[in-house]
């Protein structure tokens, strides 16, 4: 590598990522935290839906709402973070930067 470029695990290998900072967390830790947080949100959603009288006994409707809620969270949080910070992600070490 030339200059201040740090070796990175991405392809192509000769890609220049100035100021690249390797992840501090491992893949298992990142996925565990991500899915744990998502599970907490989805359980909260199920409690909210349980208090709605018109959703009682309508499991298919609850599953559809849960699916769209989960997709919305992923799109808004992860993809939104990427859209805003895509230029600085290689040099950041925040949780969301490491997930991207």
Backbone as numpy.savetxt, mean C-alpha at the origin, in Angstrom:
# Nx Ny Nz CAx CAy CAz Cx Cy Cz
28.83 1.18 -10.34 28.00 2.37 -10.34 28.87 3.62 -10.34
28.38 4.64 -10.95 29.12 5.89 -11.06 28.68 6.89 -10.00
29.59 7.72 -9.58 29.27 8.83 -8.68 28.66 8.37 -7.37
27.56 9.02 -6.99 26.93 8.71 -5.72 25.78 7.71 -5.86
25.68 7.03 -6.99 24.61 6.05 -7.20 24.88 4.81 -6.36
23.85 4.30 -5.72 23.94 3.12 -4.88 23.36 1.94 -5.65
23.94 0.75 -5.48 23.40 -0.44 -6.15 21.96 -0.67 -5.70
21.10 -1.02 -6.65 19.70 -1.24 -6.35 19.27 -2.59 -6.92
18.13 -3.14 -6.45 17.68 -4.47 -6.90 16.79 -4.44 -8.14
16.68 -3.33 -8.83 15.72 -3.18 -9.91 16.36 -3.44 -11.27
15.51 -3.76 -12.21 15.95 -3.96 -13.60 15.49 -2.78 -14.44
16.23 -2.36 -15.40 17.56 -2.83 -15.78 18.60 -2.43 -14.75
19.62 -3.25 -14.63 20.65 -3.05 -13.61 21.41 -1.74 -13.79
21.52 -1.26 -15.01 22.26 -0.02 -15.24 21.39 1.23 -15.09
20.18 1.06 -14.58 19.29 2.19 -14.32 19.92 3.08 -13.25
19.93 4.36 -13.50 20.52 5.31 -12.55 19.44 5.84 -11.61
19.58 5.57 -10.34 18.66 6.08 -9.31 19.49 6.89 -8.32
19.70 8.17 -8.60 20.49 8.98 -7.67 19.82 9.07 -6.30
20.62 9.03 -5.27 20.15 9.13 -3.88 19.27 7.96 -3.46
19.38 6.80 -4.12 18.58 5.62 -3.76 18.91 5.18 -2.34
17.87 4.87 -1.56 18.03 4.38 -0.20 17.35 3.02 -0.13
18.09 1.95 0.24 17.46 0.63 0.33 16.40 0.58 1.43
15.42 -0.32 1.27 14.36 -0.47 2.25 14.92 -0.93 3.60
14.35 -0.41 4.67 14.71 -0.85 6.02 13.91 -2.08 6.41
12.68 -2.18 5.91 11.79 -3.28 6.27 11.89 -4.37 5.22
11.68 -5.62 5.66 11.64 -6.74 4.75 10.25 -6.87 4.12
10.15 -7.73 3.13 8.89 -7.92 2.43 7.80 -8.45 3.38
8.17 -9.39 4.24 7.19 -9.96 5.17 6.66 -8.89 6.12
7.54 -8.03 6.62 7.11 -6.95 7.51 6.19 -5.97 6.80
6.56 -5.60 5.56 5.74 -4.66 4.80 4.36 -5.24 4.50
4.33 -6.49 4.02 3.04 -7.12 3.71 2.21 -7.34 4.97
2.85 -7.74 6.05 2.14 -7.94 7.31 1.50 -6.67 7.82
2.25 -5.57 7.78 1.72 -4.28 8.22 0.61 -3.80 7.29
0.82 -3.96 5.98 -0.18 -3.53 5.00 -1.49 -4.30 5.18
-1.39 -5.64 5.18 -2.61 -6.44 5.30 -3.23 -6.35 6.69
-2.41 -6.15 7.72 -2.95 -5.94 9.06 -3.76 -4.66 9.15
-3.23 -3.59 8.57 -3.96 -2.31 8.55 -5.23 -2.43 7.73
-5.14 -3.11 6.59 -6.31 -3.31 5.74 -7.38 -4.12 6.48
-6.95 -5.14 7.21 -7.89 -5.97 7.97 -8.60 -5.15 9.04
-7.87 -4.29 9.73 -8.48 -3.43 10.75 -9.56 -2.55 10.12
-9.25 -1.97 8.96 -10.23 -1.12 8.26 -11.45 -1.93 7.83
-11.23 -3.13 7.32 -12.35 -3.95 6.85 -13.21 -4.46 8.00
-12.60 -4.79 9.12 -13.38 -5.20 10.30 -14.22 -4.03 10.79
-13.64 -2.84 10.79 -14.40 -1.64 11.16 -15.57 -1.42 10.23
-15.34 -1.64 8.94 -16.42 -1.51 7.96 -17.54 -2.51 8.24
-17.17 -3.75 8.59 -18.19 -4.77 8.88 -19.02 -4.39 10.11
-18.37 -3.77 11.11 -19.13 -3.31 12.28 -20.10 -2.20 11.90
-19.66 -1.30 11.04 -20.55 -0.21 10.59 -21.71 -0.80 9.78
-21.40 -1.74 8.90 -22.47 -2.36 8.10 -23.42 -3.17 8.96
-22.90 -3.76 10.05 -23.75 -4.53 10.94 -24.79 -3.68 11.65
-24.49 -2.40 11.80 -25.45 -1.51 12.46 -26.51 -0.99 11.50
-26.38 -1.29 10.24 -27.36 -0.86 9.23 -28.43 -1.93 9.06
-29.64 -1.59 9.38 -30.74 -2.55 9.37 -31.00 -3.10 7.97
-30.88 -2.28 6.94 -31.19 -2.73 5.59 -30.14 -3.69 5.02
-28.98 -3.86 5.71 -27.95 -4.79 5.24 -27.96 -6.11 6.01
-28.79 -6.23 7.03 -28.84 -7.46 7.82 -29.23 -8.64 6.94
-28.43 -9.70 6.99 -28.72 -10.92 6.25 -28.39 -10.85 4.77
-27.82 -9.78 4.31 -27.48 -9.63 2.88 -25.97 -9.74 2.72
-25.46 -10.97 2.83 -24.02 -11.22 2.82 -23.40 -10.84 1.49
-24.07 -11.12 0.37 -23.51 -10.79 -0.95 -23.35 -9.28 -1.09
-24.30 -8.54 -0.62 -24.22 -7.07 -0.67 -23.07 -6.57 0.20
-22.91 -7.16 1.39 -21.81 -6.77 2.27 -20.46 -7.10 1.65
-20.36 -8.24 0.99 -19.10 -8.61 0.34 -18.76 -7.65 -0.80
-19.76 -7.24 -1.56 -19.53 -6.28 -2.64 -19.05 -4.94 -2.09
-19.69 -4.47 -1.04 -19.29 -3.21 -0.42 -17.87 -3.32 0.11
-17.55 -4.45 0.75 -16.21 -4.67 1.28 -15.17 -4.67 0.17
-15.47 -5.34 -0.95 -14.54 -5.39 -2.07 -14.26 -3.98 -2.63
-15.30 -3.20 -2.84 -15.11 -1.86 -3.37 -14.41 -0.94 -2.36
-14.70 -1.11 -1.10 -14.02 -0.34 -0.06 -12.53 -0.66 -0.05
-12.18 -1.95 -0.12 -10.79 -2.38 -0.12 -10.06 -1.84 -1.36
-10.68 -1.96 -2.52 -10.06 -1.45 -3.76 -9.88 0.06 -3.68
-10.87 0.75 -3.14 -10.78 2.20 -2.99 -9.64 2.61 -2.08
-9.47 1.89 -0.96 -8.35 2.20 -0.06 -7.01 2.02 -0.76
-6.87 0.91 -1.47 -5.60 0.65 -2.15 -5.33 1.72 -3.20
-6.34 2.04 -4.00 -6.15 3.04 -5.05 -5.86 4.42 -4.47
-6.61 4.83 -3.48 -6.41 6.16 -2.92 -5.10 6.30 -2.16
-4.78 5.30 -1.35 -3.60 5.44 -0.49 -2.31 5.10 -1.24
-2.19 3.87 -1.74 -0.93 3.48 -2.39 -0.71 4.19 -3.72
-1.71 4.13 -4.58 -1.53 4.76 -5.89 -1.54 6.28 -5.79
-2.29 6.81 -4.85 -2.26 8.25 -4.62 -0.91 8.72 -4.13
-0.32 7.96 -3.21 1.02 8.29 -2.72 2.02 8.25 -3.87
1.93 7.21 -4.70 2.84 7.10 -5.84 2.66 8.28 -6.81
1.42 8.65 -7.07 1.16 9.74 -8.01 1.74 11.06 -7.52
1.69 11.29 -6.22 2.17 12.56 -5.67 3.70 12.55 -5.50
4.26 11.43 -5.03 5.67 11.39 -4.65 6.54 10.53 -5.56
6.13 10.25 -6.79 6.87 9.33 -7.65 8.31 9.76 -7.92
8.58 11.02 -7.87 9.95 11.49 -8.14 10.89 11.29 -6.97
10.36 11.24 -5.76 11.23 11.15 -4.58 11.18 9.80 -3.87
10.39 8.87 -4.36 10.26 7.56 -3.70 11.60 6.84 -3.52
12.49 6.81 -4.54 13.75 6.07 -4.35 14.61 6.58 -3.20
14.47 7.84 -2.82 15.31 8.39 -1.75 14.60 8.46 -0.41
13.35 8.01 -0.34 12.60 8.03 0.92 12.59 6.65 1.57
12.36 6.64 2.86 12.28 5.38 3.58 11.04 5.30 4.45
9.98 5.99 4.04 8.72 5.90 4.76 8.04 4.58 4.43
7.05 4.21 5.22 6.34 2.95 4.98 5.76 2.88 3.59
5.05 3.93 3.17 4.42 3.91 1.85 5.46 3.92 0.73
6.56 4.61 0.91 7.62 4.61 -0.11 8.22 3.21 -0.24
8.37 2.51 0.86 8.91 1.16 0.80 7.91 0.19 0.17
6.62 0.45 0.33 5.60 -0.41 -0.30 5.57 -0.21 -1.80
5.82 1.02 -2.24 5.79 1.30 -3.70 7.01 0.71 -4.33
